[in-house]
Amino acid sequence: MSVLDQFSLAGQKAVVTGGGKGIGRGIALCLAEAGADVAVAARTRADVEAVAREVEARGRKALAVAADVTDAKQVAALAESAARAFGGLTIWVNNAGGQPDNTQRPFVEVGEQNFQDQLNLNLKSVWAGVVEAVRHMKDGGSIINISSSASRYGNHSGHTLYAAAKAGVNTLTRSLASELGPKIRVNAVAPGPVLTETFYETVRVDHDQAMEMLPMMQLPSARYGTPEDIGAAVVFMASPAASWITGQTLFVSGG
């Protein structure tokens, strides 16, 4: 197999949660361009149907599933539908996550319900996805958890619990690699700041304000990331080129 061939995902069958927009959409489309069939899941049906059409426009099979990943029963139904549509699963991307209500809160003002909502969205959803991925990866596969650069560096005031939950994703990734290997590889990709709709809503800035903030971030790359930057990293982690990589968190964060 040539070097370039090792990055092909031809014949692979993928699920991407949180795939209706932003980073999830970028991941889904990059997987499709690399040759994988893709099931796209998110809460808003119109969003996942739009991304599924884009996957099909790239010549791959697509499935749009409206699902709330904080509900384990809905994750199970998603996995069953995707496995039935594609004849099995080989790639699972746990991308869904973020601030449940896009509201920044000092840690001491986080209520019990918001605490639970954060863990449900950013950690419980990963557990549910992994359980279902393993159930349907009869011949092995690759699980990729989307973490955050905040898991290493912390985050500014108002997002402390989010950062802690993503650190939990990194630890879960390392542990699962040992538990599920050698048939299933488990890795994480940790994005830095990517200009998406969610970024603007959570940080509460518009595009011009975000560009004014960029120098303060002191990124060696001197730019924000794109969904395609993250998608390319996921393609690598899912591909044969990464067959000797497991239990790792790849920081794709501009430096």
N, C-alpha and C positions, 0 to 999 in steps of 0.2 A: 504494500500500500504506500503510495506517495505521500509526502508531507501534506499537500493540499487535500488529498483524499481523506486524511485523518480528521479533517474538520467537517466532513459531510455528515448530515443527519438523515440521509436517504433511508427510508423505511422505518424511521422512528415515529413513535406515537406519543404525543405530549399533552399534558394538561397544564394550563397557566391560570392560577387564581388571581383575582384582582386584575383581570386582563382587559377590562373595558376601556381603559384610557391610560395616559401617562406612561410610566415605566412598564406596566403590565402589557399594554398594547405594543410597546417597542419590543419587548421580549417575544411576544407571540409572533410578530411579523418577522423578526430575525430568525426564529426557529423555523418558520415556514420557508423563508428564503434559503435556509440551509438544507431543506428537504423533508422536514417533519410534518406530519399531519398534526393539527392543533385543536384541542378543545379549550375554548375561552370561557372563563367563568367570572361573574361579578354579580352584584345585586341588581343592577339596572339592565333589563333585557335589551333595550334599544342599543345600549353601548356595546354589549357583547355580540349582538347580531351585526352591527356595523363592522367590528373587527373581524368577525368570521368571514364576512364578504371580502375583506381585504386579504385574508389568508387564502381564500379560494381564488382570488385574482392572481395569486402567486403560484397557482397550479397545484395546491395541496388540498386535502380534505379538511373540512372544518366542522366544528360543532359549537353552537352557542348555548350556554347553560346559565340561567339566572339562579344564583345560589348565594346564600349567606354562609360564609365559611366559619362563623362562630357557632353554627348549628351542625353538630357532627352527623346528624341524619342527612342533612342536605349535602354534606361533603361525600358521604357514602353514595348517595344517589348520583352525584356528579361523576364519581369514579366509575360506577356501574354503567352509566350512559356512555361515557367516553370509551370504556373498554369494549362495550358492545358495538359501538359505531366503528371503531378502528381495529377490532380484533386483538385487543390487549393494550397494555401501556408499557412504555419504556422510559419516559421522562416525566417527572412531576416537578413543577415549579411553584413553591409556596411564596407567592408574591404579595398577596393581600396583607395589608397592615396600615399603620398610621395612627393619627389621633382620631378616636372614634367620633368626636364632635367638632374637630378642628379648633379646639379651644385651648389656649395656653393657660396653665395653672401653676402657681407656686406649689411645690411638693406638699407643704403642710396644709394646703387648701384642697388637696385631692380627696374627694369623698369616697366612701367605700364602693359605691356603685361605679364611679368612674375608674377606680382602681381595678375592679373586676372587668369592666369593659375593655380597658387597656390590655389586660392579660388575655382576655378572650380573643381579641382581634390580632394581637401580635405574637402570642405564644400558643394558646390553645388551638388556634387555627392550623399552626404548623404540626402539632401533635395529630390532629384529625387528618390532615393531608398525608402525613407519613404513614399512618395506620392503613389508609386506603390504598396508597401507592404500593406498599409492600404486598398487600392482598392481591393486587392485580399484576405485579411484576414477576410472573412465574419463572421467566428465564433471566431475571436480573434487570438492572436499569440504573438510572441516575436520578437522585433527588437533589434539588437545588433550592435552598432557602434564601430568601432575600432579606438581608439584615440591614444595617445602616452604619455609616461611619461614626454615628453617635455612640455606637456600642463600644468603640475604643476610646473616643475622646470625651465622652459625655456630650451634653447639649446645653444650649443656653437655657436660662430660667424659663420654666413653663413646660419643658419637655423631658424632665428628669426620669419620669416613670417610663416613657417611651424608650429612652436610651437603655434603661435597665432591662426592659423586656427584650430588646434586640440583643443585648449581651447574653441573655438567656438563650436566644436562638443560636448564637455562636457556640455556646457550651453544649447545647443539645446536638448541634451538628457534629461536633467532635465525638461525643459519646455514641451517637447513632452510627457513625462510620465504623467504629469498632464492633458494634452489635450486629450490624446488617451486612458487613463485608464477609466474603469477598464478592458476593453476587451483586450487591447494590452499593454503589458509591454515594456518599452524602457530602455535599459541599455547600458553602454559603457564598453569596456575593453581597458585598456591603457598599451600596452607593453613597457617594457624597452628595452635595447639593445639585439637584437636577430641576431645571425650570419646567414644572408641570402645573396643571391646574391645582393639584393638591398642595404643592409648594406655596403658590400664591395665597391660597386660602388659609393655610396653617400659619405661615409667617406673617400674613396680613400685609402684603406689599403688592404693588403692581409691577409691571415689567421694568419701567424706568427706575423705580425705587430699588428693585433687585439689582439692576446694573450699577447703581450707585453704591450698593453694599459690597460688590465684588472685590474691590481692592482691600477691604478690611478683612476678607477671608484669607488673604495671603496664600492663595493656591499657586503652586509652582507652574501649573498649566495655564494659569491666568484666564480661565473660562469656567463657566458652569458646564455640567455634564448634560448629555442628551439621553433620551430613552434608548437610542440605538447604541450608545456606549455600554449601557448595562446589558442590552440584548446580546451584543457581541460577546461579552464576558460569559453570559449564560450559555451561548452556543458552544464556546470553548469548553466550559465545564461539563457540558452534556455529551461532548463528542469523544470519539476514540483517541483524539490527541491528548485528552486528560485522563486516559485510562489508568495512570499510575498516581492520580491525585485523588485523595479522599480525606475527609475530616478537616478541610481547610476553609478559611474565610478569606476571600479575595477582596481587598479593598479597592474599589474603582471610584476614586474620590478626587482626582485631579492633583494628587500629591500629598 
